[in-house]
């Protein structure tokens, strides 16, 4: 049995929780087929250590949004995020990915 994988792009966006709605709105507008939000992210970056779990709410902590999209969606997503990231802290990572079921990652206009 041969398994065929299909190339896609994985985009990870790490930002302050108070801005999560902006990112999910961008992904919805560009018609990413879906995304996953990871809350309470901890880690160390160029501005120091960030504690994940804070007592008050998720808007105070770092969150990560992960989406997998066809390559033609990468540029529109990055173009929409660039002005935001010039004013706010955050990081974006774009990686090559392979998927078994490409139809799960395509929207009607892909």
N, C-alpha and C positions, 0 to 999 in steps of 0.2 A: 504494500500500500504506500502510495506517494502522498505526502502532505505538501500542499502548496501554500506559501505565505505571500501576502500582498503588501507592498510598501506603502507606508503612511508616515506622517510626522507626529511626534508627541510634543506637546507644548506644556511646560510647567511654569506657572506664574505664582511667585511668592510675594505676598503683600500684607499690609496691615488689614485686619479683619473689617475695619470700618469701610473699606473700599471694595469689598468683595462683590457687592451688587453691580458696581461699574463693570468689572471684568465679566461677570455672568451675562450682563446686558450686551456687551460687545460680542460674546460668543453666540448668544441667541440671535442678534441682529445679522451676524455673518453666517448663521445657520450651521454652526457646528452641530453634529448630530447628538452630542451629549458632553458632559463633563463631570468630574468628581471633585468635591471640595473636601480638603483635609484641614481640620481645625487644630488649634493649639500646637503649632509647629515650633519646635525649639531648635536653636542652632547658633552658630557664630559666623558673622560676616565681617565686612570691612568696618562696620560701625559698632562692632562688639557682639557680646552674647545676648541672645533674645530668649527669654523664658517662655515656654509654651503655655502652660496652664495658669491662667490668672483667675483671681477670685470673682471678678465682677461679671464679665461677659466675653463672648468671642470677638467683639469688635475691638477689644483692647489687645488681642494677641495676634500673632502672625498666622496666616492661613495660606494654603496652597491650592490652586486650581489646576487640575490636569485634564487635558483634552487630547484626543487623537483625531487628526483630520487628514484629508487628502492634501497633497502638496500645494494645490492651487488656493487653499484657504489660509496658508501661512502668512503670506504677504499682507492680505487685508487685516488679519488679526494683529500682526505686529504694527502696521500703520496706525491702527486705532489705539493701540496701547502706548506707542512712543510718546505722544504729547503728555499723557498722564504720567508716565515714568520720569519725564523731565521735571515734573513738579512734585512728585511724591516718591517715597522710597519703595523699593521692590526689585525683584529680579525676574528675568524671563529666560528659560532654557528651551531650546529646540533640538530635538534628537530624532534620529532615524528610528522608525519602529516597523514591525511587521505584524500583520494580523491574519488570522485564519478566515474570518468572515468579513470581507470588505464592505458588504452591504449594510453592516451595523454602523459604519462610520461615514456613510455618504448621505447627504441630504438630497432632496429632489433636484436641486439646482447644481449639484456637484459635477 
